Amino acid sequence: MVEERLAEAASVLGRLPPMQVFSYSRTWPRLLLDYSSMVSQRPGMTPPDMAAVGRMEEALDWSAWLKSTDSRIVWQRANGRRWKDICSGVGLARAAVHEHWRYAHCLIAWRLNGMPAPTRTSRRTLIARFRNEPKPNAFADTFVPDKFGRNE
């Protein structure tokens, strides 16, 4: 869910109209689009609806929960960059970048579930909490019940 929302937010950011700052020094009026400027626009890039913009703003707020390196990795991957390009941009190995990416998704899910940010938990421990693997039972082989629930 987190990854899908971040990818949607990156898509919405790409579809927003360009931001123009008008200053007092501009004396010419804004010109209307002519045919040649409309042809040069990207086809199929419709502006996003208000609900998508709201979800994008919510996903952008999630970046505040992450460290700067983790945030860079998450947003570059949401924009569709290749792992190799992300690794060279961040300066980490592929396995480390993937661990940072997984940790960031787990941390966002952790915070969305209403839990405070873990302070004394390692990245690998938090990632392991979100896996769907059952925890190993230390006493699994010492107690083997029979059909009546007694130890054989």
VMD Tcl script that builds the backbone (N, CA, C; Angstrom):
set m [mol new atoms 456]
animate dup $m
set s [atomselect $m all]
$s set {name element resname resid chain x y z} {
  {N N MET 1 A 0.812 -1.181 0.000}
  {CA C MET 1 A 0.000 0.000 0.000}
  {C C MET 1 A 0.865 1.258 0.000}
  {N N VAL 2 A 1.912 1.253 0.827}
  {CA C VAL 2 A 2.773 2.430 0.927}
  {C C VAL 2 A 3.470 2.679 -0.411}
  {N N GLU 3 A 3.969 1.614 -1.016}
  {CA C GLU 3 A 4.688 1.765 -2.282}
  {C C GLU 3 A 3.756 2.284 -3.382}
  {N N GLU 4 A 2.520 1.788 -3.408}
  {CA C GLU 4 A 1.563 2.243 -4.415}
  {C C GLU 4 A 1.213 3.711 -4.234}
  {N N ARG 5 A 1.046 4.135 -2.982}
  {CA C ARG 5 A 0.723 5.543 -2.724}
  {C C ARG 5 A 1.879 6.462 -3.084}
  {N N LEU 6 A 3.126 6.015 -2.823}
  {CA C LEU 6 A 4.277 6.833 -3.181}
  {C C LEU 6 A 4.434 6.924 -4.699}
  {N N ALA 7 A 4.178 5.823 -5.405}
  {CA C ALA 7 A 4.247 5.852 -6.867}
  {C C ALA 7 A 3.162 6.756 -7.444}
  {N N GLU 8 A 1.963 6.709 -6.845}
  {CA C GLU 8 A 0.894 7.594 -7.299}
  {C C GLU 8 A 1.257 9.048 -7.044}
  {N N ALA 9 A 1.861 9.327 -5.895}
  {CA C ALA 9 A 2.252 10.701 -5.576}
  {C C ALA 9 A 3.309 11.203 -6.559}
  {N N ALA 10 A 4.246 10.354 -6.929}
  {CA C ALA 10 A 5.262 10.756 -7.904}
  {C C ALA 10 A 4.625 11.018 -9.262}
  {N N SER 11 A 3.627 10.205 -9.627}
  {CA C SER 11 A 2.930 10.409 -10.895}
  {C C SER 11 A 2.147 11.716 -10.887}
  {N N VAL 12 A 1.492 11.999 -9.768}
  {CA C VAL 12 A 0.713 13.238 -9.660}
  {C C VAL 12 A 1.636 14.445 -9.718}
  {N N LEU 13 A 2.796 14.359 -9.067}
  {CA C LEU 13 A 3.754 15.466 -9.124}
  {C C LEU 13 A 4.207 15.736 -10.555}
  {N N GLY 14 A 4.353 14.667 -11.339}
  {CA C GLY 14 A 4.752 14.840 -12.727}
  {C C GLY 14 A 3.662 15.414 -13.607}
  {N N ARG 15 A 2.401 15.241 -13.208}
  {CA C ARG 15 A 1.285 15.742 -14.013}
  {C C ARG 15 A 0.826 17.134 -13.619}
  {N N LEU 16 A 1.349 17.679 -12.541}
  {CA C LEU 16 A 0.939 19.024 -12.141}
  {C C LEU 16 A 1.428 20.037 -13.161}
  {N N PRO 17 A 0.670 21.089 -13.389}
  {CA C PRO 17 A 1.125 22.110 -14.344}
  {C C PRO 17 A 2.366 22.811 -13.805}
  {N N PRO 18 A 3.219 23.315 -14.696}
  {CA C PRO 18 A 4.445 23.969 -14.234}
  {C C PRO 18 A 4.117 25.226 -13.431}
  {N N MET 19 A 4.919 25.438 -12.418}
  {CA C MET 19 A 4.693 26.582 -11.553}
  {C C MET 19 A 5.394 27.799 -12.147}
  {N N GLN 20 A 4.671 28.876 -12.304}
  {CA C GLN 20 A 5.230 30.101 -12.850}
  {C C GLN 20 A 5.085 31.208 -11.831}
  {N N VAL 21 A 6.159 31.909 -11.607}
  {CA C VAL 21 A 6.145 33.032 -10.684}
  {C C VAL 21 A 6.163 34.303 -11.514}
  {N N PHE 22 A 5.131 35.089 -11.366}
  {CA C PHE 22 A 5.052 36.340 -12.106}
  {C C PHE 22 A 5.545 37.464 -11.201}
  {N N SER 23 A 6.418 38.279 -11.752}
  {CA C SER 23 A 6.970 39.374 -10.964}
  {C C SER 23 A 6.483 40.711 -11.534}
  {N N TYR 24 A 6.867 41.769 -10.883}
  {CA C TYR 24 A 6.452 43.097 -11.313}
  {C C TYR 24 A 7.227 43.578 -12.535}
  {N N SER 25 A 8.349 42.917 -12.845}
  {CA C SER 25 A 9.148 43.380 -13.970}
  {C C SER 25 A 8.607 42.931 -15.320}
  {N N ARG 26 A 7.625 42.038 -15.335}
  {CA C ARG 26 A 7.068 41.543 -16.589}
  {C C ARG 26 A 6.022 42.541 -17.090}
  {N N THR 27 A 6.283 43.111 -18.257}
  {CA C THR 27 A 5.358 44.097 -18.799}
  {C C THR 27 A 4.513 43.546 -19.927}
  {N N TRP 28 A 4.937 42.467 -20.553}
  {CA C TRP 28 A 4.155 41.876 -21.634}
  {C C TRP 28 A 3.025 41.040 -21.054}
  {N N PRO 29 A 1.866 41.051 -21.683}
  {CA C PRO 29 A 0.771 40.206 -21.188}
  {C C PRO 29 A 1.036 38.737 -21.514}
  {N N ARG 30 A 0.353 37.862 -20.801}
  {CA C ARG 30 A 0.470 36.429 -21.080}
  {C C ARG 30 A -0.164 36.130 -22.427}
  {N N LEU 31 A 0.526 35.321 -23.217}
  {CA C LEU 31 A 0.029 34.991 -24.548}
  {C C LEU 31 A -0.792 33.718 -24.491}
  {N N LEU 32 A -1.776 33.628 -25.331}
  {CA C LEU 32 A -2.560 32.412 -25.436}
  {C C LEU 32 A -1.760 31.367 -26.208}
  {N N LEU 33 A -2.091 30.104 -25.987}
  {CA C LEU 33 A -1.401 29.034 -26.694}
  {C C LEU 33 A -1.809 29.030 -28.159}
  {N N ASP 34 A -0.830 28.915 -29.030}
  {CA C ASP 34 A -1.152 28.742 -30.433}
  {C C ASP 34 A -0.997 27.266 -30.798}
  {N N TYR 35 A -1.205 26.924 -32.048}
  {CA C TYR 35 A -1.215 25.524 -32.458}
  {C C TYR 35 A 0.144 24.863 -32.242}
  {N N SER 36 A 1.228 25.545 -32.560}
  {CA C SER 36 A 2.556 24.925 -32.450}
  {C C SER 36 A 2.925 24.636 -30.994}
  {N N SER 37 A 2.516 25.487 -30.072}
  {CA C SER 37 A 2.837 25.223 -28.670}
  {C C SER 37 A 1.966 24.105 -28.108}
  {N N MET 38 A 0.738 23.942 -28.636}
  {CA C MET 38 A -0.107 22.849 -28.174}
  {C C MET 38 A 0.381 21.516 -28.702}
  {N N VAL 39 A 0.980 21.484 -29.884}
  {CA C VAL 39 A 1.499 20.245 -30.454}
  {C C VAL 39 A 2.701 19.762 -29.660}
  {N N SER 40 A 3.486 20.681 -29.146}
  {CA C SER 40 A 4.696 20.296 -28.414}
  {C C SER 40 A 4.391 19.776 -27.008}
  {N N GLN 41 A 3.189 19.920 -26.507}
  {CA C GLN 41 A 2.848 19.412 -25.183}
  {C C GLN 41 A 2.762 17.895 -25.207}
  {N N ARG 42 A 2.992 17.297 -24.052}
  {CA C ARG 42 A 2.925 15.843 -23.950}
  {C C ARG 42 A 1.472 15.383 -24.031}
  {N N PRO 43 A 1.191 14.407 -24.896}
  {CA C PRO 43 A -0.195 13.942 -25.009}
  {C C PRO 43 A -0.578 13.073 -23.810}
  {N N GLY 44 A -1.831 13.133 -23.447}
  {CA C GLY 44 A -2.344 12.285 -22.376}
  {C C GLY 44 A -1.978 12.743 -20.975}
  {N N MET 45 A -1.384 13.881 -20.836}
  {CA C MET 45 A -1.004 14.372 -19.515}
  {C C MET 45 A -2.085 15.305 -18.996}
  {N N THR 46 A -3.160 14.729 -18.513}
  {CA C THR 46 A -4.237 15.529 -17.964}
  {C C THR 46 A -3.893 15.910 -16.536}
  {N N PRO 47 A -4.319 17.062 -16.091}
  {CA C PRO 47 A -4.044 17.436 -14.704}
  {C C PRO 47 A -4.748 16.482 -13.744}
  {N N PRO 48 A -4.147 16.210 -12.599}
  {CA C PRO 48 A -4.758 15.276 -11.650}
  {C C PRO 48 A -5.980 15.885 -10.976}
  {N N ASP 49 A -6.861 15.022 -10.488}
  {CA C ASP 49 A -8.043 15.505 -9.785}
  {C C ASP 49 A -7.677 15.883 -8.345}
  {N N MET 50 A -8.597 16.511 -7.659}
  {CA C MET 50 A -8.319 17.034 -6.314}
  {C C MET 50 A -8.068 15.923 -5.303}
  {N N ALA 51 A -8.740 14.783 -5.448}
  {CA C ALA 51 A -8.514 13.673 -4.522}
  {C C ALA 51 A -7.097 13.136 -4.663}
  {N N ALA 52 A -6.596 13.069 -5.900}
  {CA C ALA 52 A -5.231 12.591 -6.118}
  {C C ALA 52 A -4.217 13.579 -5.551}
  {N N VAL 53 A -4.499 14.860 -5.665}
  {CA C VAL 53 A -3.603 15.874 -5.104}
  {C C VAL 53 A -3.597 15.776 -3.577}
  {N N GLY 54 A -4.742 15.504 -2.980}
  {CA C GLY 54 A -4.808 15.339 -1.525}
  {C C GLY 54 A -4.011 14.133 -1.051}
  {N N ARG 55 A -4.128 13.014 -1.789}
  {CA C ARG 55 A -3.339 11.826 -1.438}
  {C C ARG 55 A -1.857 12.074 -1.640}
  {N N MET 56 A -1.511 12.873 -2.665}
  {CA C MET 56 A -0.115 13.212 -2.900}
  {C C MET 56 A 0.448 14.040 -1.745}
  {N N GLU 57 A -0.325 15.017 -1.292}
  {CA C GLU 57 A 0.138 15.846 -0.179}
  {C C GLU 57 A 0.331 15.013 1.083}
  {N N GLU 58 A -0.554 14.045 1.303}
  {CA C GLU 58 A -0.400 13.163 2.460}
  {C C GLU 58 A 0.862 12.327 2.340}
  {N N ALA 59 A 1.138 11.820 1.141}
  {CA C ALA 59 A 2.347 11.013 0.935}
  {C C ALA 59 A 3.603 11.869 1.047}
  {N N LEU 60 A 3.520 13.129 0.656}
  {CA C LEU 60 A 4.674 14.017 0.815}
  {C C LEU 60 A 4.973 14.270 2.288}
  {N N ASP 61 A 3.939 14.298 3.110}
  {CA C ASP 61 A 4.149 14.478 4.547}
  {C C ASP 61 A 4.880 13.288 5.163}
  {N N TRP 62 A 4.742 12.115 4.567}
  {CA C TRP 62 A 5.437 10.937 5.089}
  {C C TRP 62 A 6.953 11.082 4.995}
  {N N SER 63 A 7.422 11.895 4.072}
  {CA C SER 63 A 8.870 12.075 3.909}
  {C C SER 63 A 9.504 12.709 5.140}
  {N N ALA 64 A 8.729 13.433 5.906}
  {CA C ALA 64 A 9.274 14.071 7.112}
  {C C ALA 64 A 9.647 13.038 8.165}
  {N N TRP 65 A 9.077 11.844 8.087}
  {CA C TRP 65 A 9.391 10.798 9.058}
  {C C TRP 65 A 10.707 10.100 8.749}
  {N N LEU 66 A 11.238 10.306 7.547}
  {CA C LEU 66 A 12.414 9.574 7.099}
  {C C LEU 66 A 13.661 10.438 7.186}
  {N N LYS 67 A 14.800 9.766 7.240}
  {CA C LYS 67 A 16.067 10.473 7.123}
  {C C LYS 67 A 16.239 10.890 5.671}
  {N N SER 68 A 17.146 11.832 5.434}
  {CA C SER 68 A 17.272 12.389 4.088}
  {C C SER 68 A 17.694 11.338 3.068}
  {N N THR 69 A 18.604 10.447 3.431}
  {CA C THR 69 A 19.044 9.409 2.501}
  {C C THR 69 A 17.894 8.463 2.168}
  {N N ASP 70 A 17.156 8.048 3.186}
  {CA C ASP 70 A 16.020 7.151 2.956}
  {C C ASP 70 A 14.957 7.824 2.088}
  {N N SER 71 A 14.713 9.101 2.333}
  {CA C SER 71 A 13.725 9.829 1.558}
  {C C SER 71 A 14.145 9.934 0.090}
  {N N ARG 72 A 15.418 10.207 -0.142}
  {CA C ARG 72 A 15.911 10.266 -1.522}
  {C C ARG 72 A 15.733 8.936 -2.231}
  {N N ILE 73 A 16.072 7.856 -1.554}
  {CA C ILE 73 A 15.964 6.524 -2.151}
  {C C ILE 73 A 14.507 6.208 -2.477}
  {N N VAL 74 A 13.613 6.488 -1.535}
  {CA C VAL 74 A 12.194 6.174 -1.724}
  {C C VAL 74 A 11.614 6.957 -2.892}
  {N N TRP 75 A 11.891 8.256 -2.980}
  {CA C TRP 75 A 11.288 9.068 -4.034}
  {C C TRP 75 A 11.912 8.789 -5.385}
  {N N GLN 76 A 13.203 8.479 -5.419}
  {CA C GLN 76 A 13.799 8.130 -6.704}
  {C C GLN 76 A 13.225 6.820 -7.223}
  {N N ARG 77 A 13.013 5.864 -6.328}
  {CA C ARG 77 A 12.430 4.589 -6.751}
  {C C ARG 77 A 10.962 4.769 -7.148}
  {N N ALA 78 A 10.235 5.658 -6.452}
  {CA C ALA 78 A 8.841 5.917 -6.808}
  {C C ALA 78 A 8.739 6.585 -8.172}
  {N N ASN 79 A 9.757 7.357 -8.543}
  {CA C ASN 79 A 9.777 7.984 -9.858}
  {C C ASN 79 A 10.215 7.033 -10.959}
  {N N GLY 80 A 10.575 5.807 -10.605}
  {CA C GLY 80 A 10.914 4.806 -11.608}
  {C C GLY 80 A 12.377 4.724 -11.974}
  {N N ARG 81 A 13.247 5.321 -11.175}
  {CA C ARG 81 A 14.685 5.219 -11.475}
  {C C ARG 81 A 15.181 3.808 -11.227}
  {N N ARG 82 A 16.179 3.408 -11.970}
  {CA C ARG 82 A 16.770 2.087 -11.818}
  {C C ARG 82 A 17.609 2.041 -10.543}
  {N N TRP 83 A 17.732 0.818 -9.983}
  {CA C TRP 83 A 18.512 0.645 -8.761}
  {C C TRP 83 A 19.956 1.090 -8.969}
  {N N LYS 84 A 20.512 0.803 -10.122}
  {CA C LYS 84 A 21.912 1.151 -10.399}
  {C C LYS 84 A 22.119 2.667 -10.336}
  {N N ASP 85 A 21.192 3.420 -10.899}
  {CA C ASP 85 A 21.293 4.880 -10.864}
  {C C ASP 85 A 21.120 5.418 -9.444}
  {N N ILE 86 A 20.221 4.808 -8.689}
  {CA C ILE 86 A 20.022 5.232 -7.299}
  {C C ILE 86 A 21.274 4.965 -6.478}
  {N N CYS 87 A 21.878 3.792 -6.669}
  {CA C CYS 87 A 23.087 3.428 -5.924}
  {C C CYS 87 A 24.217 4.404 -6.204}
  {N N SER 88 A 24.391 4.774 -7.464}
  {CA C SER 88 A 25.470 5.705 -7.788}
  {C C SER 88 A 25.167 7.110 -7.267}
  {N N GLY 89 A 23.915 7.482 -7.223}
  {CA C GLY 89 A 23.549 8.806 -6.718}
  {C C GLY 89 A 23.671 8.931 -5.211}
  {N N VAL 90 A 23.384 7.843 -4.507}
  {CA C VAL 90 A 23.420 7.876 -3.046}
  {C C VAL 90 A 24.809 7.517 -2.532}
  {N N GLY 91 A 25.507 6.653 -3.270}
  {CA C GLY 91 A 26.844 6.242 -2.856}
  {C C GLY 91 A 26.849 5.026 -1.954}
  {N N LEU 92 A 25.841 4.174 -2.088}
  {CA C LEU 92 A 25.767 2.955 -1.298}
  {C C LEU 92 A 25.692 1.751 -2.227}
  {N N ALA 93 A 25.978 0.577 -1.670}
  {CA C ALA 93 A 25.873 -0.655 -2.440}
  {C C ALA 93 A 24.406 -1.011 -2.664}
  {N N ARG 94 A 24.169 -1.903 -3.598}
  {CA C ARG 94 A 22.801 -2.283 -3.966}
  {C C ARG 94 A 22.044 -2.878 -2.785}
  {N N ALA 95 A 22.695 -3.747 -2.018}
  {CA C ALA 95 A 22.019 -4.369 -0.876}
  {C C ALA 95 A 21.678 -3.332 0.191}
  {N N ALA 96 A 22.576 -2.382 0.415}
  {CA C ALA 96 A 22.323 -1.348 1.421}
  {C C ALA 96 A 21.191 -0.421 0.985}
  {N N VAL 97 A 21.161 -0.080 -0.286}
  {CA C VAL 97 A 20.092 0.784 -0.797}
  {C C VAL 97 A 18.749 0.079 -0.677}
  {N N HIS 98 A 18.724 -1.218 -1.001}
  {CA C HIS 98 A 17.471 -1.967 -0.893}
  {C C HIS 98 A 17.021 -2.067 0.562}
  {N N GLU 99 A 17.958 -2.217 1.486}
  {CA C GLU 99 A 17.599 -2.268 2.906}
  {C C GLU 99 A 17.062 -0.923 3.386}
  {N N HIS 100 A 17.664 0.163 2.960}
  {CA C HIS 100 A 17.154 1.493 3.309}
  {C C HIS 100 A 15.744 1.689 2.754}
  {N N TRP 101 A 15.516 1.221 1.522}
  {CA C TRP 101 A 14.209 1.347 0.888}
  {C C TRP 101 A 13.159 0.548 1.650}
  {N N ARG 102 A 13.490 -0.689 2.011}
  {CA C ARG 102 A 12.551 -1.523 2.768}
  {C C ARG 102 A 12.298 -0.938 4.151}
  {N N TYR 103 A 13.352 -0.437 4.803}
  {CA C TYR 103 A 13.198 0.167 6.129}
  {C C TYR 103 A 12.280 1.386 6.059}
  {N N ALA 104 A 12.441 2.199 5.014}
  {CA C ALA 104 A 11.608 3.395 4.890}
  {C C ALA 104 A 10.131 3.017 4.732}
  {N N HIS 105 A 9.852 1.993 3.925}
  {CA C HIS 105 A 8.463 1.546 3.772}
  {C C HIS 105 A 7.915 0.991 5.086}
  {N N CYS 106 A 8.730 0.229 5.798}
  {CA C CYS 106 A 8.279 -0.320 7.083}
  {C C CYS 106 A 8.052 0.784 8.104}
  {N N LEU 107 A 8.924 1.788 8.109}
  {CA C LEU 107 A 8.773 2.895 9.054}
  {C C LEU 107 A 7.509 3.701 8.753}
  {N N ILE 108 A 7.229 3.922 7.487}
  {CA C ILE 108 A 6.007 4.645 7.121}
  {C C ILE 108 A 4.781 3.842 7.551}
  {N N ALA 109 A 4.783 2.541 7.294}
  {CA C ALA 109 A 3.657 1.700 7.709}
  {C C ALA 109 A 3.531 1.675 9.227}
  {N N TRP 110 A 4.654 1.642 9.923}
  {CA C TRP 110 A 4.674 1.653 11.385}
  {C C TRP 110 A 4.012 2.919 11.905}
  {N N ARG 111 A 4.388 4.063 11.323}
  {CA C ARG 111 A 3.831 5.340 11.767}
  {C C ARG 111 A 2.360 5.487 11.363}
  {N N LEU 112 A 1.977 4.941 10.200}
  {CA C LEU 112 A 0.570 5.005 9.791}
  {C C LEU 112 A -0.316 4.160 10.690}
  {N N ASN 113 A 0.268 3.136 11.325}
  {CA C ASN 113 A -0.480 2.311 12.271}
  {C C ASN 113 A -0.605 2.968 13.644}
  {N N GLY 114 A -0.086 4.190 13.783}
  {CA C GLY 114 A -0.233 4.933 15.018}
  {C C GLY 114 A 0.862 4.696 16.039}
  {N N MET 115 A 1.910 4.009 15.654}
  {CA C MET 115 A 3.004 3.729 16.585}
  {C C MET 115 A 4.033 4.855 16.500}
  {N N PRO 116 A 4.674 5.196 17.622}
  {CA C PRO 116 A 5.740 6.207 17.560}
  {C C PRO 116 A 6.963 5.625 16.862}
  {N N ALA 117 A 7.791 6.491 16.353}
  {CA C ALA 117 A 8.993 6.039 15.643}
  {C C ALA 117 A 9.905 5.297 16.607}
  {N N PRO 118 A 10.355 4.096 16.242}
  {CA C PRO 118 A 11.243 3.353 17.139}
  {C C PRO 118 A 12.606 4.024 17.212}
  {N N THR 119 A 13.099 4.199 18.423}
  {CA C THR 119 A 14.383 4.882 18.591}
  {C C THR 119 A 15.533 3.912 18.797}
  {N N ARG 120 A 15.289 2.794 19.453}
  {CA C ARG 120 A 16.366 1.854 19.746}
  {C C ARG 120 A 16.217 0.546 18.976}
  {N N THR 121 A 15.595 0.621 17.825}
  {CA C THR 121 A 15.386 -0.567 17.006}
  {C C THR 121 A 16.206 -0.427 15.733}
  {N N SER 122 A 16.918 -1.472 15.372}
  {CA C SER 122 A 17.716 -1.421 14.156}
  {C C SER 122 A 16.820 -1.549 12.932}
  {N N ARG 123 A 17.394 -1.219 11.777}
  {CA C ARG 123 A 16.634 -1.333 10.531}
  {C C ARG 123 A 16.188 -2.763 10.294}
  {N N ARG 124 A 17.085 -3.714 10.495}
  {CA C ARG 124 A 16.766 -5.109 10.225}
  {C C ARG 124 A 15.690 -5.639 11.163}
  {N N THR 125 A 15.678 -5.189 12.400}
  {CA C THR 125 A 14.656 -5.635 13.340}
  {C C THR 125 A 13.284 -5.128 12.927}
  {N N LEU 126 A 13.213 -3.871 12.521}
  {CA C LEU 126 A 11.920 -3.318 12.101}
  {C C LEU 126 A 11.433 -3.992 10.827}
  {N N ILE 127 A 12.345 -4.285 9.903}
  {CA C ILE 127 A 11.959 -4.986 8.676}
  {C C ILE 127 A 11.447 -6.383 9.009}
  {N N ALA 128 A 12.105 -7.053 9.951}
  {CA C ALA 128 A 11.696 -8.413 10.329}
  {C C ALA 128 A 10.311 -8.423 10.974}
  {N N ARG 129 A 9.934 -7.354 11.650}
  {CA C ARG 129 A 8.607 -7.289 12.272}
  {C C ARG 129 A 7.496 -7.256 11.238}
  {N N PHE 130 A 7.791 -6.747 10.035}
  {CA C PHE 130 A 6.766 -6.625 9.010}
  {C C PHE 130 A 6.728 -7.810 8.064}
  {N N ARG 131 A 7.630 -8.745 8.219}
  {CA C ARG 131 A 7.579 -9.943 7.385}
  {C C ARG 131 A 6.432 -10.821 7.837}
  {N N ASN 132 A 5.965 -11.660 6.958}
  {CA C ASN 132 A 4.857 -12.553 7.281}
  {C C ASN 132 A 5.343 -13.915 7.736}
  {N N GLU 133 A 6.580 -14.002 8.172}
  {CA C GLU 133 A 7.123 -15.270 8.627}
  {C C GLU 133 A 6.789 -15.463 10.106}
  {N N PRO 134 A 6.395 -16.675 10.508}
  {CA C PRO 134 A 6.146 -16.904 11.928}
  {C C PRO 134 A 7.461 -16.915 12.700}
  {N N LYS 135 A 7.386 -16.473 13.940}
  {CA C LYS 135 A 8.584 -16.475 14.775}
  {C C LYS 135 A 8.921 -17.905 15.169}
  {N N PRO 136 A 10.200 -18.242 15.189}
  {CA C PRO 136 A 10.562 -19.617 15.574}
  {C C PRO 136 A 10.273 -19.857 17.046}
  {N N ASN 137 A 9.743 -21.027 17.349}
  {CA C ASN 137 A 9.424 -21.395 18.718}
  {C C ASN 137 A 10.616 -22.161 19.295}
  {N N ALA 138 A 11.154 -21.694 20.389}
  {CA C ALA 138 A 12.340 -22.326 20.976}
  {C C ALA 138 A 12.012 -23.675 21.586}
  {N N PHE 139 A 10.761 -23.908 21.976}
  {CA C PHE 139 A 10.388 -25.147 22.656}
  {C C PHE 139 A 9.574 -26.074 21.756}
  {N N ALA 140 A 9.675 -25.922 20.461}
  {CA C ALA 140 A 8.846 -26.696 19.547}
  {C C ALA 140 A 9.164 -28.181 19.591}
  {N N ASP 141 A 10.437 -28.553 19.763}
  {CA C ASP 141 A 10.781 -29.968 19.723}
  {C C ASP 141 A 10.767 -30.613 21.112}
  {N N THR 142 A 10.585 -29.856 22.189}
  {CA C THR 142 A 10.604 -30.450 23.530}
  {C C THR 142 A 9.230 -30.950 23.951}
  {N N PHE 143 A 8.172 -30.354 23.459}
  {CA C PHE 143 A 6.820 -30.746 23.838}
  {C C PHE 143 A 6.067 -31.169 22.589}
  {N N VAL 144 A 5.766 -32.443 22.475}
  {CA C VAL 144 A 5.007 -32.972 21.343}
  {C C VAL 144 A 3.764 -33.608 21.907}
  {N N PRO 145 A 2.611 -32.917 21.818}
  {CA C PRO 145 A 1.395 -33.484 22.416}
  {C C PRO 145 A 0.819 -34.609 21.574}
  {N N ASP 146 A 0.186 -35.565 22.258}
  {CA C ASP 146 A -0.534 -36.614 21.547}
  {C C ASP 146 A -1.946 -36.115 21.264}
  {N N LYS 147 A -2.860 -37.010 20.848}
  {CA C LYS 147 A -4.187 -36.558 20.467}
  {C C LYS 147 A -5.018 -36.071 21.634}
  {N N PHE 148 A -4.590 -36.358 22.879}
  {CA C PHE 148 A -5.310 -35.894 24.076}
  {C C PHE 148 A -4.647 -34.675 24.698}
  {N N GLY 149 A -3.584 -34.134 24.081}
  {CA C GLY 149 A -2.912 -32.965 24.602}
  {C C GLY 149 A -1.836 -33.278 25.627}
  {N N ARG 150 A -1.482 -34.570 25.805}
  {CA C ARG 150 A -0.435 -34.917 26.755}
  {C C ARG 150 A 0.904 -35.031 26.047}
  {N N ASN 151 A 1.977 -34.917 26.801}
  {CA C ASN 151 A 3.312 -35.052 26.266}
  {C C ASN 151 A 3.647 -36.523 26.094}
  {N N GLU 152 A 4.139 -36.919 24.941}
  {CA C GLU 152 A 4.478 -38.317 24.689}
  {C C GLU 152 A 5.869 -38.647 25.181}
}
mol reanalyze $m
mol bondsrecalc $m
mol representation Tube
mol addrep $m
